[in-house]
Amino acid sequence: MKKVVLNDIAVSLGVSKALVSMVLNHQGDKNGISKATQERVWLKAKELNYIPNHIARGLRLGKSMMIGLIVPDIANIFFSRIARIIEDIANKAGYNLIISSSDENIERELQLIRKFTERQVDGLIVASTQSTKAEFVQLKNDGFPIVLIDRSLNINDIDYIGVDNTEGSFHAVNHLIKEGFRKIALLKPGPAHLRNLRDREAGYRKALKNSGIRINERIIREIPFTNLDTKAEDELDELMKLGIDAIFAINNRLAVSTLQFARKRNINIPEQLGLITFDDLDLFEIGHPTVSAVSQPVNQIAEAAANKLLDILRLDRSVKSAQHFLLSTKFIPRESSVYVSQNAEMLSEVL
């Protein structure tokens, strides 16, 4: 079967090859081609089963038409949702997305960055595990397009999109305190240097301090990313022996580990243990008990990151200098953070 080329589409529609090329390269609006004509071109391309030659297109444009995305763990639903949205936006702009997980490993992330740049991806979006700015400052100095998400490295001239982790955590822990919980443990994954995790811990400490509750360092536990599930169970066993009455899990994976631990030990939530997590999951809304969570605006984070990188790649002159976007979170109270024991005691006194 003969391969369909741009000229075939042009001839069948009675338009120029240049017009077809502009439409299929997502340059129709820029060149004043009407929406109706653009739609005719796309429909005809689909009808004729036109397959674009991305290699040839990349050579013409001096681009690979590929974008790299590096996240700590693509299996984490937070990052997989972000990847899905970025991929859709990138594809509409004619780019393919390549995704890799760093496993919260500094050296692995550096290797991935170098592999991506060696393969000449046109730009990178990264949720970084780095403890220093050096690699990204060098990329910026080399003129390489990059956008950081989720974790801030405080690099003024590199775009960053994230959330107010401190404020989100403060509201969550403050809710537990208002419900009557006092011995609130903090579960956090490593590595400890990550800015978003430190900010969430800062919110936890701020809430306790503002309420006059002494901060007990013994019930703040860091769990290594590489052995999170097994180690979480050990830490939770120790925490229960210390008489905690609630847990603030600093990410959704630790919240799931806590739920599994509670079920295994026949610990009732929230009667015997309150629970709140940072970062919401669908299962937290439909499980029993439902789990209170700090919800992040995933769609906004992903859309802002993808569109910002695409603007940089288009060399859009209207693009402002690097910006840091700090989005708000939303606290969603559910069954897991209601202080049932206290309520039961109050009810018995009334009766």
C-alpha positions as YAML, in Angstrom:
chain: A
units: angstrom
residues:
- id: 1
  name: MET
  ca: [0.00, 0.00, 0.00]
- id: 2
  name: LYS
  ca: [1.33, 3.41, -0.99]
- id: 3
  name: LYS
  ca: [2.25, 5.65, 1.94]
- id: 4
  name: VAL
  ca: [0.08, 8.75, 2.17]
- id: 5
  name: VAL
  ca: [2.06, 11.99, 1.99]
- id: 6
  name: LEU
  ca: [1.15, 15.65, 2.50]
- id: 7
  name: ASN
  ca: [0.62, 16.17, -1.23]
- id: 8
  name: ASP
  ca: [-2.08, 13.47, -1.31]
- id: 9
  name: ILE
  ca: [-4.09, 15.35, 1.32]
- id: 10
  name: ALA
  ca: [-3.53, 18.66, -0.46]
- id: 11
  name: VAL
  ca: [-4.69, 17.33, -3.85]
- id: 12
  name: SER
  ca: [-7.78, 15.64, -2.41]
- id: 13
  name: LEU
  ca: [-8.84, 18.90, -0.73]
- id: 14
  name: GLY
  ca: [-7.77, 21.25, -3.50]
- id: 15
  name: VAL
  ca: [-5.45, 23.23, -1.24]
- id: 16
  name: SER
  ca: [-1.71, 23.79, -1.15]
- id: 17
  name: LYS
  ca: [0.77, 21.38, 0.38]
- id: 18
  name: ALA
  ca: [2.10, 24.27, 2.49]
- id: 19
  name: LEU
  ca: [-1.35, 24.82, 4.00]
- id: 20
  name: VAL
  ca: [-1.67, 21.13, 4.91]
- id: 21
  name: SER
  ca: [1.80, 21.19, 6.45]
- id: 22
  name: MET
  ca: [0.98, 24.22, 8.59]
- id: 23
  name: VAL
  ca: [-2.23, 22.65, 9.88]
- id: 24
  name: LEU
  ca: [-0.67, 19.27, 10.72]
- id: 25
  name: ASN
  ca: [2.23, 21.03, 12.42]
- id: 26
  name: HIS
  ca: [-0.24, 22.89, 14.67]
- id: 27
  name: GLN
  ca: [0.56, 26.22, 13.01]
- id: 28
  name: GLY
  ca: [-2.88, 26.85, 11.52]
- id: 29
  name: ASP
  ca: [-4.03, 29.52, 13.98]
- id: 30
  name: LYS
  ca: [-0.69, 31.28, 13.82]
- id: 31
  name: ASN
  ca: [-0.94, 31.52, 10.02]
- id: 32
  name: GLY
  ca: [-4.55, 32.65, 9.89]
- id: 33
  name: ILE
  ca: [-6.06, 29.42, 8.58]
- id: 34
  name: SER
  ca: [-9.76, 29.17, 9.44]
- id: 35
  name: LYS
  ca: [-10.99, 26.61, 11.94]
- id: 36
  name: ALA
  ca: [-13.24, 25.05, 9.28]
- id: 37
  name: THR
  ca: [-10.31, 24.53, 6.90]
- id: 38
  name: GLN
  ca: [-8.15, 23.11, 9.67]
- id: 39
  name: GLU
  ca: [-10.88, 20.65, 10.59]
- id: 40
  name: ARG
  ca: [-11.20, 19.56, 6.92]
- id: 41
  name: VAL
  ca: [-7.46, 18.89, 6.81]
- id: 42
  name: TRP
  ca: [-7.47, 16.85, 10.01]
- id: 43
  name: LEU
  ca: [-10.48, 14.81, 8.90]
- id: 44
  name: LYS
  ca: [-8.95, 14.09, 5.51]
- id: 45
  name: ALA
  ca: [-5.64, 13.10, 7.12]
- id: 46
  name: LYS
  ca: [-7.52, 10.66, 9.34]
- id: 47
  name: GLU
  ca: [-9.59, 9.36, 6.41]
- id: 48
  name: LEU
  ca: [-6.47, 8.68, 4.32]
- id: 49
  name: ASN
  ca: [-4.68, 7.17, 7.35]
- id: 50
  name: TYR
  ca: [-1.86, 9.71, 7.12]
- id: 51
  name: ILE
  ca: [1.07, 8.82, 9.40]
- id: 52
  name: PRO
  ca: [3.41, 11.78, 10.09]
- id: 53
  name: ASN
  ca: [7.13, 11.30, 9.76]
- id: 54
  name: HIS
  ca: [8.26, 12.72, 13.10]
- id: 55
  name: ILE
  ca: [11.94, 12.20, 12.32]
- id: 56
  name: ALA
  ca: [11.72, 14.22, 9.11]
- id: 57
  name: ARG
  ca: [9.61, 16.84, 10.83]
- id: 58
  name: GLY
  ca: [12.13, 17.10, 13.65]
- id: 59
  name: LEU
  ca: [14.96, 17.58, 11.18]
- id: 60
  name: ARG
  ca: [13.04, 20.34, 9.41]
- id: 61
  name: LEU
  ca: [12.27, 22.16, 12.62]
- id: 62
  name: GLY
  ca: [15.59, 21.43, 14.31]
- id: 63
  name: LYS
  ca: [13.71, 19.61, 17.08]
- id: 64
  name: SER
  ca: [13.16, 16.02, 18.24]
- id: 65
  name: MET
  ca: [9.49, 16.76, 19.04]
- id: 66
  name: MET
  ca: [9.94, 14.88, 22.32]
- id: 67
  name: ILE
  ca: [9.51, 16.11, 25.89]
- id: 68
  name: GLY
  ca: [10.92, 14.32, 28.93]
- id: 69
  name: LEU
  ca: [9.12, 13.91, 32.26]
- id: 70
  name: ILE
  ca: [11.01, 12.68, 35.33]
- id: 71
  name: VAL
  ca: [9.04, 11.88, 38.50]
- id: 72
  name: PRO
  ca: [9.96, 9.98, 41.68]
- id: 73
  name: ASP
  ca: [7.52, 7.13, 41.07]
- id: 74
  name: ILE
  ca: [5.14, 6.86, 38.12]
- id: 75
  name: ALA
  ca: [3.20, 4.18, 40.06]
- id: 76
  name: ASN
  ca: [2.10, 6.88, 42.52]
- id: 77
  name: ILE
  ca: [-1.32, 8.01, 41.32]
- id: 78
  name: PHE
  ca: [-0.45, 11.67, 41.93]
- id: 79
  name: PHE
  ca: [2.38, 11.52, 39.38]
- id: 80
  name: SER
  ca: [0.58, 9.20, 36.96]
- id: 81
  name: ARG
  ca: [-2.35, 11.64, 36.79]
- id: 82
  name: ILE
  ca: [0.05, 14.51, 36.15]
- id: 83
  name: ALA
  ca: [1.78, 12.47, 33.42]
- id: 84
  name: ARG
  ca: [-1.51, 11.67, 31.70]
- id: 85
  name: ILE
  ca: [-2.52, 15.34, 31.48]
- id: 86
  name: ILE
  ca: [0.91, 16.49, 30.32]
- id: 87
  name: GLU
  ca: [0.95, 13.76, 27.68]
- id: 88
  name: ASP
  ca: [-2.42, 14.85, 26.29]
- id: 89
  name: ILE
  ca: [-1.39, 18.50, 26.09]
- id: 90
  name: ALA
  ca: [1.99, 17.63, 24.55]
- id: 91
  name: ASN
  ca: [0.39, 15.37, 21.93]
- id: 92
  name: LYS
  ca: [-2.02, 18.09, 20.86]
- id: 93
  name: ALA
  ca: [0.99, 20.32, 20.27]
- id: 94
  name: GLY
  ca: [2.72, 17.64, 18.20]
- id: 95
  name: TYR
  ca: [5.12, 16.39, 20.89]
- id: 96
  name: ASN
  ca: [5.64, 12.90, 22.28]
- id: 97
  name: LEU
  ca: [6.23, 12.42, 26.01]
- id: 98
  name: ILE
  ca: [8.89, 10.14, 27.49]
- id: 99
  name: ILE
  ca: [8.46, 9.31, 31.19]
- id: 100
  name: SER
  ca: [10.91, 7.85, 33.72]
- id: 101
  name: SER
  ca: [10.96, 7.32, 37.50]
- id: 102
  name: SER
  ca: [13.93, 8.40, 39.62]
- id: 103
  name: ASP
  ca: [12.92, 6.23, 42.61]
- id: 104
  name: GLU
  ca: [13.87, 9.19, 44.84]
- id: 105
  name: ASN
  ca: [17.50, 8.44, 43.96]
- id: 106
  name: ILE
  ca: [19.72, 11.46, 43.30]
- id: 107
  name: GLU
  ca: [22.22, 9.63, 41.08]
- id: 108
  name: ARG
  ca: [19.54, 7.86, 39.08]
- id: 109
  name: GLU
  ca: [17.82, 11.18, 38.42]
- id: 110
  name: LEU
  ca: [21.09, 12.72, 37.21]
- id: 111
  name: GLN
  ca: [21.59, 9.76, 34.86]
- id: 112
  name: LEU
  ca: [18.05, 10.18, 33.50]
- id: 113
  name: ILE
  ca: [18.56, 13.89, 32.90]
- id: 114
  name: ARG
  ca: [21.76, 13.19, 30.99]
- id: 115
  name: LYS
  ca: [20.17, 10.40, 28.96]
- id: 116
  name: PHE
  ca: [17.25, 12.60, 28.03]
- id: 117
  name: THR
  ca: [19.45, 15.51, 27.00]
- id: 118
  name: GLU
  ca: [21.78, 13.20, 25.06]
- id: 119
  name: ARG
  ca: [18.77, 11.87, 23.17]
- id: 120
  name: GLN
  ca: [17.98, 15.49, 22.41]
- id: 121
  name: VAL
  ca: [14.56, 15.85, 23.98]
- id: 122
  name: ASP
  ca: [13.41, 19.40, 23.43]
- id: 123
  name: GLY
  ca: [12.63, 20.11, 27.08]
- id: 124
  name: LEU
  ca: [12.16, 18.58, 30.52]
- id: 125
  name: ILE
  ca: [9.55, 18.65, 33.27]
- id: 126
  name: VAL
  ca: [10.98, 17.33, 36.55]
- id: 127
  name: ALA
  ca: [9.75, 16.58, 40.07]
- id: 128
  name: SER
  ca: [13.28, 16.57, 41.40]
- id: 129
  name: THR
  ca: [14.96, 14.51, 44.10]
- id: 130
  name: GLN
  ca: [18.13, 16.64, 44.02]
- id: 131
  name: SER
  ca: [19.54, 18.18, 47.17]
- id: 132
  name: THR
  ca: [21.41, 20.92, 45.27]
- id: 133
  name: LYS
  ca: [20.65, 23.29, 42.41]
- id: 134
  name: ALA
  ca: [23.81, 22.59, 40.40]
- id: 135
  name: GLU
  ca: [22.44, 20.33, 37.66]
- id: 136
  name: PHE
  ca: [19.45, 22.54, 36.86]
- id: 137
  name: VAL
  ca: [21.43, 25.77, 37.00]
- id: 138
  name: GLN
  ca: [23.81, 24.26, 34.44]
- id: 139
  name: LEU
  ca: [20.91, 23.22, 32.21]
- id: 140
  name: LYS
  ca: [19.48, 26.72, 32.42]
- id: 141
  name: ASN
  ca: [22.86, 28.27, 31.62]
- id: 142
  name: ASP
  ca: [23.07, 25.97, 28.58]
- id: 143
  name: GLY
  ca: [19.73, 27.34, 27.40]
- id: 144
  name: PHE
  ca: [17.90, 24.04, 27.90]
- id: 145
  name: PRO
  ca: [14.10, 24.45, 28.47]
- id: 146
  name: ILE
  ca: [13.07, 23.09, 31.86]
- id: 147
  name: VAL
  ca: [10.14, 23.36, 34.27]
- id: 148
  name: LEU
  ca: [10.16, 22.07, 37.85]
- id: 149
  name: ILE
  ca: [7.03, 20.71, 39.55]
- id: 150
  name: ASP
  ca: [6.06, 19.58, 43.05]
- id: 151
  name: ARG
  ca: [9.51, 20.14, 44.62]
- id: 152
  name: SER
  ca: [11.05, 23.61, 44.70]
- id: 153
  name: LEU
  ca: [14.82, 24.09, 44.55]
- id: 154
  name: ASN
  ca: [14.49, 27.87, 44.90]
- id: 155
  name: ILE
  ca: [16.07, 28.63, 41.53]
- id: 156
  name: ASN
  ca: [14.80, 32.07, 40.61]
- id: 157
  name: ASP
  ca: [15.23, 31.80, 36.84]
- id: 158
  name: ILE
  ca: [13.64, 28.35, 36.39]
- id: 159
  name: ASP
  ca: [9.85, 28.01, 36.29]
- id: 160
  name: TYR
  ca: [8.27, 26.08, 39.15]
- id: 161
  name: ILE
  ca: [4.69, 24.92, 39.77]
- id: 162
  name: GLY
  ca: [3.74, 23.50, 43.17]
- id: 163
  name: VAL
  ca: [1.41, 23.94, 46.14]
- id: 164
  name: ASP
  ca: [1.54, 25.61, 49.55]
- id: 165
  name: ASN
  ca: [2.56, 22.50, 51.47]
- id: 166
  name: THR
  ca: [2.98, 24.27, 54.80]
- id: 167
  name: GLU
  ca: [-0.48, 25.80, 54.81]
- id: 168
  name: GLY
  ca: [-2.13, 22.57, 53.61]
- id: 169
  name: SER
  ca: [-0.54, 20.55, 56.41]
- id: 170
  name: PHE
  ca: [-1.34, 23.20, 59.00]
- id: 171
  name: HIS
  ca: [-5.07, 23.04, 58.22]
- id: 172
  name: ALA
  ca: [-5.06, 19.23, 58.29]
- id: 173
  name: VAL
  ca: [-3.33, 18.90, 61.67]
- id: 174
  name: ASN
  ca: [-5.34, 21.79, 63.10]
- id: 175
  name: HIS
  ca: [-8.49, 19.85, 62.16]
- id: 176
  name: LEU
  ca: [-7.25, 16.84, 64.16]
- id: 177
  name: ILE
  ca: [-6.55, 19.07, 67.15]
- id: 178
  name: LYS
  ca: [-10.02, 20.65, 66.99]
- id: 179
  name: GLU
  ca: [-11.52, 17.16, 66.88]
- id: 180
  name: GLY
  ca: [-9.80, 16.39, 70.21]
- id: 181
  name: PHE
  ca: [-6.73, 14.42, 69.12]
- id: 182
  name: ARG
  ca: [-3.58, 15.31, 71.04]
- id: 183
  name: LYS
  ca: [-0.91, 12.65, 70.46]
- id: 184
  name: ILE
  ca: [-0.58, 13.15, 66.71]
- id: 185
  name: ALA
  ca: [2.26, 11.27, 65.03]
- id: 186
  name: LEU
  ca: [3.87, 12.32, 61.75]
- id: 187
  name: LEU
  ca: [4.84, 9.74, 59.12]
- id: 188
  name: LYS
  ca: [7.14, 11.01, 56.38]
- id: 189
  name: PRO
  ca: [9.06, 9.26, 53.60]
- id: 190
  name: GLY
  ca: [12.73, 9.90, 52.84]
- id: 191
  name: PRO
  ca: [14.83, 11.54, 51.61]
- id: 192
  name: ALA
  ca: [14.66, 14.15, 54.35]
- id: 193
  name: HIS
  ca: [16.07, 17.01, 52.26]
- id: 194
  name: LEU
  ca: [13.05, 17.28, 49.95]
- id: 195
  name: ARG
  ca: [11.57, 20.77, 50.26]
- id: 196
  name: ASN
  ca: [7.91, 19.75, 49.90]
- id: 197
  name: LEU
  ca: [8.23, 17.21, 52.72]
- id: 198
  name: ARG
  ca: [10.04, 19.68, 54.97]
- id: 199
  name: ASP
  ca: [7.29, 22.23, 54.34]
- id: 200
  name: ARG
  ca: [4.59, 19.69, 55.24]
- id: 201
  name: GLU
  ca: [6.42, 18.90, 58.47]
- id: 202
  name: ALA
  ca: [6.67, 22.63, 59.16]
- id: 203
  name: GLY
  ca: [2.88, 22.89, 58.86]
- id: 204
  name: TYR
  ca: [2.48, 20.00, 61.31]
- id: 205
  name: ARG
  ca: [4.79, 21.65, 63.83]
- id: 206
  name: LYS
  ca: [3.12, 25.04, 63.40]
- id: 207
  name: ALA
  ca: [-0.33, 23.59, 64.16]
- id: 208
  name: LEU
  ca: [0.87, 21.85, 67.33]
- id: 209
  name: LYS
  ca: [2.77, 24.90, 68.53]
- id: 210
  name: ASN
  ca: [-0.15, 27.26, 67.92]
- id: 211
  name: SER
  ca: [-2.38, 24.97, 69.98]
- id: 212
  name: GLY
  ca: [0.08, 24.73, 72.86]
- id: 213
  name: ILE
  ca: [0.78, 21.02, 72.27]
- id: 214
  name: ARG
  ca: [4.33, 19.92, 73.01]
- id: 215
  name: ILE
  ca: [6.12, 18.54, 69.97]
- id: 216
  name: ASN
  ca: [7.28, 15.00, 70.71]
- id: 217
  name: GLU
  ca: [10.19, 14.15, 68.39]
- id: 218
  name: ARG
  ca: [9.76, 10.45, 69.21]
- id: 219
  name: ILE
  ca: [6.49, 10.30, 67.27]
- id: 220
  name: ILE
  ca: [7.90, 11.94, 64.14]
- id: 221
  name: ARG
  ca: [9.13, 9.06, 61.99]
- id: 222
  name: GLU
  ca: [10.97, 9.07, 58.66]
- id: 223
  name: ILE
  ca: [10.56, 5.97, 56.51]
- id: 224
  name: PRO
  ca: [12.97, 5.25, 53.62]
- id: 225
  name: PHE
  ca: [11.40, 5.28, 50.16]
- id: 226
  name: THR
  ca: [13.17, 2.06, 49.13]
- id: 227
  name: ASN
  ca: [11.63, 0.02, 51.95]
- id: 228
  name: LEU
  ca: [8.55, 2.03, 52.71]
- id: 229
  name: ASP
  ca: [5.83, -0.59, 53.12]
- id: 230
  name: THR
  ca: [7.77, -2.98, 55.37]
- id: 231
  name: LYS
  ca: [9.39, -0.26, 57.43]
- id: 232
  name: ALA
  ca: [6.07, 1.58, 57.84]
- id: 233
  name: GLU
  ca: [4.61, -1.42, 59.66]
- id: 234
  name: ASP
  ca: [7.55, -1.53, 62.08]
- id: 235
  name: GLU
  ca: [7.31, 2.18, 62.79]
- id: 236
  name: LEU
  ca: [3.53, 2.03, 63.29]
- id: 237
  name: ASP
  ca: [3.94, -0.82, 65.79]
- id: 238
  name: GLU
  ca: [6.32, 1.33, 67.83]
- id: 239
  name: LEU
  ca: [4.11, 4.40, 67.58]
- id: 240
  name: MET
  ca: [1.07, 2.53, 68.89]
- id: 241
  name: LYS
  ca: [3.12, 1.41, 71.90]
- id: 242
  name: LEU
  ca: [3.87, 5.08, 72.58]
- id: 243
  name: GLY
  ca: [0.15, 5.76, 72.89]
- id: 244
  name: ILE
  ca: [-0.50, 7.93, 69.86]
- id: 245
  name: ASP
  ca: [-4.13, 8.68, 69.03]
- id: 246
  name: ALA
  ca: [-3.78, 9.99, 65.45]
- id: 247
  name: ILE
  ca: [-1.46, 9.99, 62.44]
- id: 248
  name: PHE
  ca: [-0.73, 12.65, 59.87]
- id: 249
  name: ALA
  ca: [0.63, 10.72, 56.87]
- id: 250
  name: ILE
  ca: [2.67, 13.11, 54.78]
- id: 251
  name: ASN
  ca: [1.78, 11.36, 51.49]
- id: 252
  name: ASN
  ca: [-0.91, 9.00, 50.20]
- id: 253
  name: ARG
  ca: [1.32, 5.93, 50.08]
- id: 254
  name: LEU
  ca: [1.99, 6.16, 53.82]
- id: 255
  name: ALA
  ca: [-1.74, 6.60, 54.42]
- id: 256
  name: VAL
  ca: [-2.43, 3.37, 52.52]
- id: 257
  name: SER
  ca: [0.27, 1.62, 54.60]
- id: 258
  name: THR
  ca: [-1.45, 2.89, 57.76]
- id: 259
  name: LEU
  ca: [-4.83, 1.57, 56.62]
- id: 260
  name: GLN
  ca: [-3.28, -1.83, 55.86]
- id: 261
  name: PHE
  ca: [-1.55, -1.87, 59.25]
- id: 262
  name: ALA
  ca: [-4.78, -0.98, 61.08]
- id: 263
  name: ARG
  ca: [-6.71, -3.74, 59.33]
- id: 264
  name: LYS
  ca: [-3.97, -6.28, 60.06]
- id: 265
  name: ARG
  ca: [-3.89, -5.32, 63.78]
- id: 266
  name: ASN
  ca: [-7.68, -4.93, 64.11]
- id: 267
  name: ILE
  ca: [-7.30, -1.25, 64.97]
- id: 268
  name: ASN
  ca: [-10.49, 0.70, 64.33]
- id: 269
  name: ILE
  ca: [-10.20, 4.02, 62.51]
- id: 270
  name: PRO
  ca: [-11.13, 6.55, 63.82]
- id: 271
  name: GLU
  ca: [-12.28, 5.02, 67.14]
- id: 272
  name: GLN
  ca: [-8.75, 3.96, 68.12]
- id: 273
  name: LEU
  ca: [-6.65, 5.94, 65.67]
- id: 274
  name: GLY
  ca: [-7.38, 9.11, 63.72]
- id: 275
  name: LEU
  ca: [-5.86, 9.50, 60.26]
- id: 276
  name: ILE
  ca: [-5.30, 12.33, 57.79]
- id: 277
  name: THR
  ca: [-3.15, 12.22, 54.67]
- id: 278
  name: PHE
  ca: [-1.57, 14.80, 52.41]
- id: 279
  name: ASP
  ca: [-2.69, 14.07, 48.83]
- id: 280
  name: ASP
  ca: [-6.05, 12.57, 48.04]
- id: 281
  name: LEU
  ca: [-6.94, 9.31, 46.25]
- id: 282
  name: ASP
  ca: [-10.25, 8.09, 44.84]
- id: 283
  name: LEU
  ca: [-10.19, 5.11, 47.20]
- id: 284
  name: PHE
  ca: [-10.08, 7.47, 50.21]
- id: 285
  name: GLU
  ca: [-13.54, 8.70, 49.23]
- id: 286
  name: ILE
  ca: [-15.15, 5.29, 48.72]
- id: 287
  name: GLY
  ca: [-13.40, 3.04, 51.25]
- id: 288
  name: HIS
  ca: [-14.49, 2.36, 54.81]
- id: 289
  name: PRO
  ca: [-13.77, 4.44, 56.67]
- id: 290
  name: THR
  ca: [-13.41, 7.30, 54.22]
- id: 291
  name: VAL
  ca: [-10.10, 9.10, 54.72]
- id: 292
  name: SER
  ca: [-9.64, 12.81, 55.38]
- id: 293
  name: ALA
  ca: [-7.11, 14.29, 52.96]
- id: 294
  name: VAL
  ca: [-5.36, 17.40, 51.74]
- id: 295
  name: SER
  ca: [-6.23, 17.49, 48.04]
- id: 296
  name: GLN
  ca: [-3.78, 18.94, 45.53]
- id: 297
  name: PRO
  ca: [-4.96, 20.65, 42.30]
- id: 298
  name: VAL
  ca: [-3.43, 18.00, 40.03]
- id: 299
  name: ASN
  ca: [-5.02, 19.29, 36.83]
- id: 300
  name: GLN
  ca: [-3.79, 22.83, 37.42]
- id: 301
  name: ILE
  ca: [-0.25, 21.68, 38.23]
- id: 302
  name: ALA
  ca: [-0.01, 19.50, 35.10]
- id: 303
  name: GLU
  ca: [-1.64, 22.01, 32.75]
- id: 304
  name: ALA
  ca: [0.50, 24.89, 34.01]
- id: 305
  name: ALA
  ca: [3.71, 22.85, 33.66]
- id: 306
  name: ALA
  ca: [2.92, 21.56, 30.16]
- id: 307
  name: ASN
  ca: [1.77, 24.91, 28.82]
- id: 308
  name: LYS
  ca: [4.72, 26.75, 30.34]
- id: 309
  name: LEU
  ca: [7.23, 24.39, 28.73]
- id: 310
  name: LEU
  ca: [5.44, 24.57, 25.39]
- id: 311
  name: ASP
  ca: [5.51, 28.37, 25.54]
- id: 312
  name: ILE
  ca: [9.26, 28.24, 26.12]
- id: 313
  name: LEU
  ca: [9.70, 25.79, 23.23]
- id: 314
  name: ARG
  ca: [7.67, 28.02, 20.91]
- id: 315
  name: LEU
  ca: [9.96, 30.92, 21.82]
- id: 316
  name: ASP
  ca: [6.80, 32.88, 22.54]
- id: 317
  name: ARG
  ca: [7.90, 36.48, 22.98]
- id: 318
  name: SER
  ca: [4.98, 37.14, 25.30]
- id: 319
  name: VAL
  ca: [6.35, 34.62, 27.82]
- id: 320
  name: LYS
  ca: [7.47, 36.38, 30.97]
- id: 321
  name: SER
  ca: [10.68, 35.59, 32.82]
- id: 322
  name: ALA
  ca: [10.65, 32.50, 35.02]
- id: 323
  name: GLN
  ca: [7.76, 32.37, 37.47]
- id: 324
  name: HIS
  ca: [7.02, 30.35, 40.59]
- id: 325
  name: PHE
  ca: [3.37, 29.34, 40.93]
- id: 326
  name: LEU
  ca: [2.27, 28.30, 44.43]
- id: 327
  name: LEU
  ca: [-1.24, 26.85, 44.20]
- id: 328
  name: SER
  ca: [-3.65, 26.35, 47.09]
- id: 329
  name: THR
  ca: [-4.66, 22.95, 48.45]
- id: 330
  name: LYS
  ca: [-8.08, 21.94, 49.73]
- id: 331
  name: PHE
  ca: [-8.69, 20.03, 52.96]
- id: 332
  name: ILE
  ca: [-11.43, 17.40, 52.70]
- id: 333
  name: PRO
  ca: [-12.67, 16.14, 56.10]
- id: 334
  name: ARG
  ca: [-14.01, 12.60, 56.13]
- id: 335
  name: GLU
  ca: [-14.71, 9.79, 58.62]
- id: 336
  name: SER
  ca: [-11.11, 8.94, 59.54]
- id: 337
  name: SER
  ca: [-10.54, 12.16, 61.51]
- id: 338
  name: VAL
  ca: [-13.69, 12.28, 63.65]
- id: 339
  name: TYR
  ca: [-12.86, 11.81, 67.33]
- id: 340
  name: VAL
  ca: [-15.48, 9.12, 67.96]
- id: 341
  name: SER
  ca: [-14.29, 8.17, 71.46]
- id: 342
  name: GLN
  ca: [-14.70, 11.71, 72.72]
- id: 343
  name: ASN
  ca: [-18.13, 12.01, 71.13]
- id: 344
  name: ALA
  ca: [-19.24, 8.74, 72.69]
- id: 345
  name: GLU
  ca: [-18.16, 9.91, 76.16]
- id: 346
  name: MET
  ca: [-20.03, 13.20, 75.77]
- id: 347
  name: LEU
  ca: [-23.14, 11.33, 74.65]
- id: 348
  name: SER
  ca: [-23.02, 8.98, 77.65]
- id: 349
  name: GLU
  ca: [-22.78, 11.97, 80.03]
- id: 350
  name: VAL
  ca: [-25.86, 13.54, 78.45]
- id: 351
  name: LEU
  ca: [-27.81, 10.30, 78.80]
...
